[in-house]
Amino acid sequence: MPLRVKAFFGTSENAVKSQIWISVSVCVLVAIIKKRLNLSRSLCELLQILSLNLFEKTPLDRALSRIPAAPESEQDDKQLILF
């Protein structure tokens, strides 16, 4: 999983290293959550869900289990297929 560091907030070597290590730590923590809760979603999907629920007081297991997985085969009639 690639680290999603779009821009660095500091210009010093220490600031850049800190931001990279924080990004790595978040990826590892999400991977641990995925394994412990036995989730079938990808790490990217879990990161998106967690970013949307960042300031809620909902426990992680409840927040991640209440969102149903979208079936890949169904398509909206109004949605155009590009590829």
C-alpha positions in Angstrom: 0.0 0.0 0.0 1.6 3.3 -1.0 1.9 6.1 1.5 -0.4 9.0 0.7 1.8 11.9 1.5 0.8 14.6 -0.9 2.7 17.5 0.7 5.0 18.0 3.6 4.0 20.4 6.3 7.6 21.2 7.3 10.7 21.7 5.3 13.3 20.4 7.8 14.7 16.9 7.6 13.1 16.1 11.0 9.7 17.3 9.9 9.7 15.2 6.7 10.9 12.1 8.5 8.3 12.6 11.2 5.5 12.9 8.7 6.7 9.7 6.8 6.9 7.7 10.1 3.4 8.9 11.1 2.1 7.7 7.7 3.7 4.4 8.1 2.4 4.0 11.7 -1.2 4.7 10.5 -0.9 2.1 7.8 0.4 -0.5 10.3 -2.4 0.4 12.8 -5.1 0.0 10.1 -3.6 -3.3 9.0 -3.8 -4.5 12.7 -7.4 -3.4 12.9 -8.2 -5.2 9.7 -6.7 -8.4 11.0 -8.2 -8.3 14.5 -11.7 -7.5 13.3 -11.4 -10.0 10.4 -12.5 -7.4 7.8 -12.7 -8.2 4.1 -12.3 -4.6 2.9 -9.0 -3.2 1.5 -6.7 -1.0 3.5 -7.6 1.9 1.3 -11.3 1.5 1.9 -10.7 1.3 5.7 -8.6 4.4 5.6 -11.4 6.2 3.8 -14.1 5.0 6.2 -11.9 6.0 9.2 -11.2 9.5 7.7 -15.0 10.1 7.4 -15.6 9.0 11.0 -12.5 10.7 12.5 -14.3 12.7 15.2 -17.1 10.4 16.1 -17.1 8.6 19.4 -18.3 5.3 17.8 -16.1 2.3 18.6 -14.1 1.1 15.7 -15.7 -2.4 15.5 -19.2 -0.9 15.3 -18.2 1.9 12.8 -16.5 -0.6 10.4 -19.2 -3.3 10.7 -22.2 -1.1 10.1 -21.2 -0.1 6.6 -22.3 -2.8 4.2 -19.9 -3.8 1.4 -21.1 -2.6 -1.9 -21.7 -5.3 -4.5 -19.4 -4.9 -7.4 -21.7 -6.5 -10.0 -24.6 -4.1 -9.5 -24.5 -0.8 -11.4 -26.7 2.2 -11.3 -28.8 2.6 -14.4 -27.8 6.2 -14.7 -24.1 5.5 -14.3 -22.1 5.5 -17.5 -19.4 2.9 -18.1 -16.1 4.6 -19.2 -13.9 1.6 -19.7 
